[in-house]
Amino acid sequence: MDKEKLAKIISEKIDGALQSSEHPKKFYITENGRGVVDGGDLYNAVLKDALDVMKTALVDILAEVSAGGKTATKK
């Protein structure tokens, strides 16, 4: 299976799991560093970035495993 197919499958599964779970929709950080829900779009941006990193890592891991561990890891 190529990386594009793996990426599509992983994205669909993560998106489905994200939609089925309950999480804050908005989040912001106050001047003293405390987080407050429903104040801005920071939470959504951080969540999207974290999920994108996880998706990329999963695709690379599964591609390497399916290739028998013979692919090089990007740095």
Secondary structure as a PSIPRED ss2 file (coil, helix, strand):
# PSIPRED VFORMAT (PSIPRED V4.0)

   1 M C   1.000  0.000  0.000
   2 D C   1.000  0.000  0.000
   3 K H   0.000  1.000  0.000
   4 E H   0.000  1.000  0.000
   5 K H   0.000  1.000  0.000
   6 L H   0.000  1.000  0.000
   7 A H   0.000  1.000  0.000
   8 K H   0.000  1.000  0.000
   9 I H   0.000  1.000  0.000
  10 I H   0.000  1.000  0.000
  11 S H   0.000  1.000  0.000
  12 E H   0.000  1.000  0.000
  13 K H   0.000  1.000  0.000
  14 I H   0.000  1.000  0.000
  15 D H   0.000  1.000  0.000
  16 G H   0.000  1.000  0.000
  17 A H   0.000  1.000  0.000
  18 L H   0.000  1.000  0.000
  19 Q H   0.000  1.000  0.000
  20 S H   0.000  1.000  0.000
  21 S C   1.000  0.000  0.000
  22 E C   1.000  0.000  0.000
  23 H C   1.000  0.000  0.000
  24 P C   1.000  0.000  0.000
  25 K C   1.000  0.000  0.000
  26 K C   1.000  0.000  0.000
  27 F E   0.000  0.000  1.000
  28 Y E   0.000  0.000  1.000
  29 I E   0.000  0.000  1.000
  30 T C   1.000  0.000  0.000
  31 E C   1.000  0.000  0.000
  32 N C   1.000  0.000  0.000
  33 G C   1.000  0.000  0.000
  34 R C   1.000  0.000  0.000
  35 G E   0.000  0.000  1.000
  36 V E   0.000  0.000  1.000
  37 V E   0.000  0.000  1.000
  38 D C   1.000  0.000  0.000
  39 G C   1.000  0.000  0.000
  40 G C   1.000  0.000  0.000
  41 D E   0.000  0.000  1.000
  42 L H   0.000  1.000  0.000
  43 Y H   0.000  1.000  0.000
  44 N H   0.000  1.000  0.000
  45 A H   0.000  1.000  0.000
  46 V H   0.000  1.000  0.000
  47 L H   0.000  1.000  0.000
  48 K H   0.000  1.000  0.000
  49 D H   0.000  1.000  0.000
  50 A H   0.000  1.000  0.000
  51 L H   0.000  1.000  0.000
  52 D H   0.000  1.000  0.000
  53 V H   0.000  1.000  0.000
  54 M H   0.000  1.000  0.000
  55 K H   0.000  1.000  0.000
  56 T H   0.000  1.000  0.000
  57 A H   0.000  1.000  0.000
  58 L H   0.000  1.000  0.000
  59 V H   0.000  1.000  0.000
  60 D H   0.000  1.000  0.000
  61 I H   0.000  1.000  0.000
  62 L H   0.000  1.000  0.000
  63 A H   0.000  1.000  0.000
  64 E H   0.000  1.000  0.000
  65 V H   0.000  1.000  0.000
  66 S H   0.000  1.000  0.000
  67 A C   1.000  0.000  0.000
  68 G C   1.000  0.000  0.000
  69 G C   1.000  0.000  0.000
  70 K C   1.000  0.000  0.000
  71 T C   1.000  0.000  0.000
  72 A C   1.000  0.000  0.000
  73 T C   1.000  0.000  0.000
  74 K C   1.000  0.000  0.000
  75 K C   1.000  0.000  0.000
